[in-house]
Amino acid sequence: MIILGLNAFHGDSSACLVRNGVMIAAAEEERFRRIKHWAGFPSESIRYCLAEAGLTLGDVDVIAVNQDSRANLLRKIAYVATKRPDLGFVMDRLKNRKARKGIAEYLEESFPGETFKGVHAPIEHHLAHLSSAFHVSPFQDASVVSVDGFGDFSSAAWAIGHGSEIDIQGRVFFPHSLGIFYQALTQYLGFPHYGDEYKVMGLAPYGQPTQIDAMREIVKLKGDGSFELNLKYFKHHKEGTQYQWTDGIPEIGDLFSPELEALLGPRRDPKGELTQGHRDLAKSIQAMYEEAFFNLLDMLHAKHKVPHLTIAGGCGNNSVANGKVRRRTPYTHVYVQSAAGDAGGAIGAAFAYWHKQGKPRGFVMDHAYWGPHAPAAEVEGLMVAREAEIEAAGCTIETIVDEAELCRRTATAISEGKVIGWYQGRMEWGPRALGNRSILGDPRRADMKEILNLKIKRRESFRPFAPSVLDRGVAGWFEEEDSVPFMMQVFQIREEKRDLIPAVTHVDGSGRLQTVNESTNPRYFHLIEAFEAISGVPMLLNTSFNENEPVVCRPEEALDCFLRTKMDVLVLGDTLIERKAAN
């Protein structure tokens, strides 16, 4: 059975391909369109997945989509009947949905001459999230949690997973949502773009939770583990909020009402100064999210009495909260796959359909390398085509086929304070660069953050950079020792080690680490080993290979990024390009 899973008509549109219960390929549309968080129909991701599997559209048996407009229909009808939202708000939603083309029309446009003859399978949004967390995890039994903005009229769902079964036991319905809470307060803090919530997480450790009482006025916790919003501070439920989900960057209008400014004061101008009050508010937002999250988890553990937890949904990207689960709850093992947000719904839709057919589990996602790769011949052709341009930029080109020598040369450059573009193997699935499309630096250098921001990233100074750590070295450097291959959990660095790795130690002593395993990424593992041999430190600073754009996908994008920035070295497969030292 060939299943094509899709996250379509939403932010981070994506596709994956599952053959007989095993994932073959997965990618987000933004990587091909070169527009961050691209929303719409993921035609290029589909094209890639089919090519990777050696298939055509006609070979696909099922297209499973992480949206089912029939889900929670009675709830929707009851809400309109009892809450009486603005009629224009309701009509705009209906008009937008009617105007949008269907999947069959998009397929016909994108794949002329090919015909899909299989089954269209809509999968309820949160079931897709739950499946994306549990069905690819290493656990046979686990509590399963999905928390996000909204999907199919609900914002959260929780379940017990056993074998291939997921028993959904509770939900939070529209208009209440932790995702909306976090996103609205992110907008209030002057971070207006889709996906800016991670900036609030990065800012929070610089503050104190001085506004926690105000946050508790906004979010109300319930004894059954769920939560409610004080709706007077929001407007998403009663009047039209601008949403743009078609063929471009997602755009969302203000979600908060004037009453929020009456409570907290005037919103911050995006270009305005970041004051200590803003830092304290960021800390208070994160603290409130964690109170609600752990209120839910404590209830689930008391009910399920299992040691394992899997997390998905847009709020599953809150790596700070995820990293505290083992300290704050009785759960002992946590799994968050690399695309916890809506992109991951493509995987969940595919696996939810597979298991609905009574099929057994036989796949564990223990790495994130499901995207395109560049064959050596493609890299060689690129070097030939652009050799003159590379040399004119003051760079040398070498081919080093001995992997040990390539890793030694690269590790030496890192130890000398150079910034490395590292392009290897298949592209990562999810928002994090995990050693195949990465920019690398020396974690020991206190000035490395400034060097990276000056040369390439140009991002806010309060945002941390992350460590990639050999799996065998985690216990000696961090207060946790769980395997976290997807950089989805923040752990505390051991206090006595923090001064040794200042470039990856956040202001609160934490690091969002990636554990690197030799079996899943041998070349990256060997590079870090080579750096350890030089420095005694079993880790590298790792950030995404991009410059205010989606992570690079093709080798020409990596080369373009290298040439237009001040990166020192680019390693494309076995090819090492290095800028000559200035005289």
C-alpha positions in Angstrom: 0.0 0.0 0.0 1.4 3.4 -1.1 0.1 6.3 1.1 0.8 9.9 0.3 0.3 12.0 3.5 -0.3 15.7 3.2 -0.5 18.8 5.3 -2.2 21.1 2.8 -3.7 24.6 2.8 -2.0 25.5 6.1 1.3 26.8 7.3 4.3 24.5 6.8 2.6 22.6 4.0 4.3 19.3 3.5 4.1 15.8 2.1 5.4 12.3 3.0 5.3 8.9 1.4 4.7 5.7 3.3 5.1 2.3 1.6 3.6 -0.7 3.5 3.9 1.1 6.8 7.5 2.4 6.4 8.3 6.0 5.6 10.3 6.6 2.4 10.4 10.3 2.1 9.1 13.6 3.7 9.7 17.3 3.0 8.2 20.7 3.7 7.1 22.8 0.7 9.0 25.8 1.9 12.3 24.2 1.0 11.3 24.0 -2.7 9.4 27.3 -2.9 12.0 29.2 -0.9 9.3 31.0 1.2 9.3 30.4 4.9 6.4 28.4 6.3 4.8 28.2 2.8 1.1 27.6 3.0 -1.0 26.0 0.2 -1.0 22.8 -1.8 2.4 21.0 -1.4 2.9 20.1 -5.1 6.7 20.2 -5.1 6.9 18.1 -1.9 4.6 15.5 -3.5 6.8 15.6 -6.7 9.9 15.0 -4.6 8.4 12.1 -2.5 7.2 10.3 -5.7 10.6 10.7 -7.3 12.4 9.5 -4.2 10.2 6.4 -4.2 10.4 5.9 -8.0 6.7 6.2 -8.4 4.1 8.2 -10.3 0.8 9.6 -9.0 -1.0 6.7 -10.6 0.9 4.3 -8.3 -0.5 5.9 -5.1 -3.3 4.0 -3.4 -4.3 6.6 -0.8 -3.9 10.4 -0.3 -4.4 11.1 3.4 -4.8 14.7 4.5 -4.7 16.0 8.0 -8.0 17.8 7.9 -11.6 16.6 8.0 -14.3 19.3 7.6 -16.9 16.8 9.0 -15.1 16.4 12.3 -16.8 17.9 15.4 -19.6 19.1 13.2 -22.2 19.1 16.0 -19.9 21.3 18.1 -19.6 23.8 15.2 -23.3 24.0 14.8 -23.9 24.4 18.5 -21.3 27.1 18.7 -22.8 29.2 16.0 -26.3 28.7 17.4 -25.4 29.6 21.0 -22.6 32.1 20.8 -23.9 34.0 17.7 -20.5 35.2 16.3 -20.5 38.0 13.9 -22.4 36.9 10.7 -19.7 38.3 8.5 -17.1 36.2 10.4 -19.0 33.0 9.6 -19.7 34.0 5.9 -16.1 34.9 5.3 -15.0 31.4 6.5 -17.6 29.7 4.3 -16.7 31.9 1.3 -13.0 31.2 1.7 -13.5 27.5 1.8 -15.8 27.5 -1.2 -13.4 29.5 -3.2 -10.5 27.2 -2.6 -9.8 24.5 -5.1 -9.9 20.9 -4.1 -7.1 18.4 -4.0 -8.3 16.8 -7.2 -8.0 20.1 -9.0 -4.6 20.8 -7.7 -3.4 17.4 -8.6 -4.7 17.8 -12.1 -2.9 21.1 -12.5 0.4 20.0 -10.9 0.7 16.6 -12.6 -0.8 16.9 -16.1 -1.1 13.6 -17.8 -1.1 11.6 -14.6 -4.2 10.3 -12.9 -4.8 9.5 -9.3 -7.3 6.6 -9.0 -7.0 5.9 -5.3 -8.8 6.8 -2.2 -9.0 10.3 -0.7 -8.8 10.0 3.1 -9.5 13.0 5.3 -8.0 12.5 8.8 -9.2 14.7 11.7 -6.5 17.2 12.5 -5.6 16.2 16.0 -5.8 12.5 15.3 -3.1 13.2 12.7 -1.0 15.0 15.3 -1.5 12.2 17.8 -0.6 9.5 15.2 2.5 11.5 14.2 3.7 11.4 17.8 2.8 7.9 18.8 2.8 5.7 15.8 6.4 6.5 14.9 7.7 6.5 18.4 9.6 3.6 20.1 6.9 3.1 22.7 4.2 0.4 22.7 2.3 2.2 25.4 2.3 6.0 26.0 0.3 9.0 26.9 -0.2 11.0 23.7 -0.8 14.7 23.6 -1.5 17.2 20.8 -1.7 21.0 21.6 -1.8 23.7 19.0 -3.8 26.7 17.7 -6.8 25.2 16.0 -7.6 22.3 13.7 -11.0 20.9 12.9 -12.6 23.1 15.6 -10.4 21.8 18.5 -7.1 23.0 19.9 -5.9 20.1 22.0 -6.5 16.4 22.3 -5.1 13.7 24.6 -5.1 9.9 24.3 -3.7 6.6 25.5 -1.7 4.8 22.9 -1.3 1.0 22.9 0.2 -1.0 20.1 -1.3 0.5 16.9 -4.4 1.9 18.7 -4.9 5.5 19.9 -7.9 6.0 22.2 -8.7 9.7 22.3 -10.0 10.5 25.8 -10.4 14.3 25.8 -10.3 17.5 23.8 -10.3 21.3 24.2 -12.6 22.9 21.6 -12.8 26.3 19.9 -12.5 29.1 21.0 -10.1 28.0 23.8 -6.5 27.4 22.8 -3.1 27.5 24.4 -1.6 28.0 20.9 -3.8 31.1 20.4 -2.8 32.4 23.9 0.9 32.1 23.0 0.5 33.5 19.5 -1.6 36.4 20.6 0.9 37.4 23.3 3.7 36.9 20.8 2.0 39.5 18.6 1.5 41.8 21.6 5.3 41.6 22.3 6.0 42.9 18.8 6.9 39.7 17.0 4.2 39.7 14.3 5.2 36.9 11.9 3.9 33.4 11.7 6.2 31.1 13.8 7.7 33.9 15.9 6.8 32.2 19.2 10.3 30.8 19.4 11.5 34.3 19.9 9.4 34.6 23.1 11.0 31.3 24.3 14.5 32.7 23.6 13.7 36.0 25.4 12.0 34.5 28.4 15.2 33.4 30.3 16.2 37.1 30.5 13.1 37.9 32.6 11.2 37.1 35.8 7.5 36.0 35.8 6.3 39.3 37.3 3.1 39.2 35.2 2.1 35.7 36.1 -1.1 36.9 37.9 -2.1 38.7 34.7 -1.5 35.5 32.7 -3.7 33.6 35.2 -6.4 36.1 34.5 -6.1 35.3 30.8 -5.8 31.5 31.0 -7.9 29.5 33.5 -6.9 26.0 34.5 -9.5 23.3 35.1 -9.4 20.3 37.5 -9.7 17.8 34.6 -6.4 19.0 33.2 -8.0 21.2 30.5 -8.0 25.0 30.2 -10.1 27.9 29.1 -9.3 31.4 27.8 -10.8 34.5 29.3 -12.3 35.4 25.9 -12.6 39.1 26.6 -8.8 39.4 25.9 -9.2 37.8 22.4 -11.1 38.4 19.2 -10.5 35.3 17.1 -13.9 33.9 18.2 -16.2 36.8 17.5 -14.9 38.9 14.5 -13.0 38.4 11.4 -9.3 37.8 11.8 -7.1 38.1 8.7 -5.9 34.7 7.7 -3.8 33.9 4.6 -3.2 30.2 3.9 -3.0 30.0 0.1 0.2 29.9 -2.0 2.5 32.0 0.1 3.7 32.9 3.6 1.0 32.5 6.2 -0.4 35.7 7.6 -2.5 36.1 10.7 -4.0 39.3 11.9 -4.1 40.4 15.5 -5.7 37.8 17.8 -5.9 39.9 20.9 -8.6 42.5 21.8 -8.1 46.1 23.2 -8.8 44.6 26.6 -5.4 43.0 26.6 -3.7 46.4 26.2 -5.9 47.7 29.0 -4.6 44.8 31.2 -0.9 44.9 30.2 -0.4 48.4 28.7 0.3 49.4 25.1 1.6 46.7 22.8 5.3 46.8 21.8 6.2 48.3 18.4 8.1 45.6 16.4 10.9 48.2 15.9 10.8 49.4 19.4 13.2 48.8 22.3 13.0 45.5 24.2 12.8 46.6 27.9 13.1 44.5 31.0 9.3 44.7 31.2 9.1 42.9 27.9 11.6 40.3 29.1 9.5 39.8 32.2 6.4 39.4 30.1 8.0 36.8 27.9 9.0 34.8 31.0 5.4 35.1 32.3 4.0 33.9 29.0 6.2 30.8 29.1 5.5 30.2 32.8 1.7 30.3 32.1 2.1 27.9 29.2 4.1 25.5 31.4 1.5 25.7 34.2 -1.3 24.7 31.8 0.8 22.1 30.0 1.9 20.4 33.2 -1.6 20.6 34.7 -2.7 18.5 31.7 0.3 16.0 31.9 -0.2 15.5 35.7 -3.8 14.5 35.1 -2.8 12.2 32.2 -0.1 10.4 34.2 -2.4 9.9 37.2 -5.0 8.3 34.8 -2.7 6.3 32.5 0.1 5.3 34.9 2.5 4.7 32.0 6.1 6.1 32.0 6.2 7.2 28.3 4.9 10.4 26.8 4.7 11.6 23.1 4.0 15.2 22.2 2.8 16.9 18.9 1.0 19.9 17.7 2.3 23.4 17.1 2.9 23.8 20.9 5.0 20.6 20.7 7.7 22.9 19.3 8.0 24.5 22.8 11.3 22.8 23.5 11.7 24.6 26.8 8.6 23.0 28.3 9.3 19.6 26.6 12.7 19.5 28.3 11.2 20.0 31.7 8.8 17.0 31.5 11.0 14.5 33.2 11.8 17.0 36.1 8.2 18.3 36.5 6.1 15.1 36.0 6.4 11.4 36.7 7.0 10.6 33.0 10.5 9.1 32.5 10.7 9.0 28.7 9.6 11.6 26.2 9.4 11.4 22.4 8.8 14.5 20.2 9.4 13.8 16.5 11.3 16.3 14.4 8.3 18.0 12.8 5.9 18.2 15.8 3.9 21.1 14.2 1.5 21.0 11.3 4.1 19.8 8.8 4.2 16.6 10.9 0.4 16.2 10.3 1.4 14.7 6.9 3.1 11.8 8.6 0.2 11.5 11.1 -2.4 11.4 8.3 -0.6 8.6 6.5 0.0 6.4 9.6 -3.4 7.0 11.0 -4.9 5.7 7.8 -2.5 2.8 7.7 -3.4 1.7 11.2 -7.1 2.3 10.6 -6.9 -0.6 8.2 -5.7 -2.9 11.0 -2.1 -2.9 9.9 0.6 -3.5 12.5 3.4 -1.1 13.5 6.8 -1.7 12.1 8.5 1.7 11.8 10.3 3.9 14.3 11.4 7.4 13.3 14.9 7.6 15.0 16.3 10.1 12.6 15.1 13.1 10.5 16.9 12.6 7.2 14.0 12.1 4.8 14.5 14.9 2.3 16.4 15.3 -1.0 20.1 14.6 -1.4 22.6 15.7 -4.0 24.6 12.9 -5.8 28.3 13.5 -6.1 28.0 14.0 -9.8 25.6 16.9 -9.2 28.0 18.6 -6.8 30.9 18.1 -9.3 28.8 19.6 -12.1 28.0 22.6 -9.9 31.7 23.1 -9.2 32.6 23.0 -12.9 29.8 25.4 -13.8 30.7 28.0 -11.2 34.4 27.4 -10.7 35.3 30.9 -12.1 32.8 32.6 -9.8 34.1 30.7 -6.8 37.7 31.6 -7.5 36.8 35.2 -8.2 35.4 35.3 -4.7 38.8 34.4 -3.4 38.1 30.8 -2.6 39.8 27.5 -3.2 38.2 24.2 -4.2 39.4 20.7 -3.0 37.9 17.3 -3.2 38.7 15.1 -0.2 37.4 11.6 -0.6 39.0 10.3 2.6 36.2 10.9 5.2 38.6 10.9 8.2 40.8 13.6 6.5 37.7 15.6 5.5 36.4 15.6 9.1 39.9 16.4 10.5 40.3 19.4 8.2 36.8 20.7 9.0 37.2 20.2 12.7 40.5 22.0 12.7 38.9 24.9 10.9 36.1 25.0 13.5 38.7 24.9 16.3 40.3 28.0 14.7 37.1 30.0 15.1 36.0 29.6 11.5 32.3 29.3 10.5 31.5 26.2 8.4 28.6 25.5 6.0 28.0 21.7 6.3 25.9 20.1 3.5 25.7 16.3 3.5 23.3 13.5 2.7 19.5 13.8 2.8 17.8 17.0 4.0 16.3 17.1 7.5 12.6 16.8 8.1 11.2 19.5 10.4 12.4 23.0 11.4 15.8 22.0 12.8 19.1 21.6 11.0 20.4 18.3 12.4 23.9 17.9 10.8 23.1 17.7 7.1 22.1 21.3 6.3 23.9 23.0 9.2 26.2 25.9 9.9 28.8 24.9 12.5 31.0 26.7 15.0 33.1 26.2 18.1 31.0 26.0 21.2 34.0 27.1 23.4 34.2 30.6 21.9 32.3 33.3 24.0 32.2 35.5 20.9 30.9 32.8 18.5 27.3 34.0 18.7 28.4 37.5 17.7 30.6 36.1 14.9 27.7 34.1 13.5 25.3 37.0 13.7 27.8 39.4 12.1 28.8 37.0 9.3 25.5 35.3 8.5 22.5 35.1 10.7 21.8 38.7 11.6 19.2 37.7 14.2 18.3 39.0 17.7 21.1 38.8 20.2 18.8 37.1 22.8 18.2 34.0 20.6 20.5 31.1 21.6 22.4 28.7 19.4 22.2 25.0 20.0 24.7 22.2 20.7 25.0 18.9 18.7 26.4 16.4 21.2 27.8 12.9 20.8 25.2 10.6 22.4 27.9 9.0 24.6 28.9 12.5 25.9 25.5 13.8 27.0 25.5 12.6 30.6 28.9 14.3 31.3 27.7 17.7 30.0 24.0 17.8 30.7 21.8 17.2 33.7 19.6 14.9 31.6 20.8 11.9 29.6 17.8 11.0 27.4 18.2 10.6 23.7 17.0 13.7 21.9 17.9 13.3 18.2 15.6 16.0 17.0 16.6 19.1 19.0 13.1 19.3 20.5 14.0 19.5 24.1 16.0 22.0 26.2 18.1 20.6 29.0 20.2 22.2 31.7 24.0 22.1 31.1 25.9 20.9 34.1 27.0 24.0 36.1 30.6 23.1 36.1 30.6 22.8 32.3 28.9 26.0 31.3 31.9 28.2 31.2 33.6 25.7 28.9 30.9 26.0 26.2 29.6 29.6 26.4 28.5 29.8 22.8 25.7 27.2 23.3 24.9 28.0 26.9 21.8 30.2 27.2 21.5 32.8 29.9 19.7 30.4 32.2 22.3 27.7 31.8 20.3 25.6 29.3 20.9 24.3 25.8 18.5 22.9 23.2 20.6 19.9 22.4 20.7 17.3 19.6 22.1 13.9 20.5 24.1 12.5 17.5 24.2 8.8 17.0 26.8 7.0 14.8 24.3 4.7 13.2 21.9 7.4 12.0 24.4 10.0 10.9 27.9 8.5 10.8 29.7 11.4 9.0 28.4 14.1 11.4 29.3 11.8 14.3 32.8 11.4 13.0 33.2 15.2 12.5 32.2 15.8 16.1 34.6 13.1 17.2 37.4 14.8 15.2 36.6 18.1 17.0 36.6 16.3 20.4 40.1 14.9 19.6 41.3 18.5 19.2 39.4 20.2 21.9 38.2 17.6 24.4 34.6 18.8 23.9 32.2 16.2 22.3 29.9 18.8 20.7 29.6 21.5 18.1 27.5 24.6 17.8 24.9 23.9 15.2 22.4 26.3 13.6 20.4 26.0 10.4 22.1 26.5 7.0 20.2 29.6 5.9 20.3 33.4 5.9 16.8 34.7 6.6 15.3 32.1 4.2 14.2 28.5 4.5 17.0 26.0 5.2 19.0 25.3 2.0 17.7 22.3 0.0 19.8 22.0 -3.2 23.7 22.4 -3.3 23.4 25.5 -5.4 21.4 27.2 -2.6 24.2 26.2 -0.2 26.8 27.7 -2.5 24.8 30.9 -3.0 24.4 31.4 0.8 28.1 30.8 1.3 29.1 33.3 -1.4 26.8 36.1 -0.3 27.8 35.8 3.4 31.1 35.8 5.2 31.1 32.1 5.9 34.7 30.8 6.0 34.3 27.2 4.7 31.7 25.2 2.8 31.7 21.4 2.8 29.5 20.0 0.0 29.7 16.3 0.3 33.4 15.6 -0.3 34.1 19.0 -1.7 35.7 21.6 0.6 35.6 25.3 -0.5 37.6 27.7 1.6 38.0 31.5 1.5 41.6 32.5 1.3 42.9 34.4 4.2 43.1 38.2 3.6 46.6 39.6 3.3 
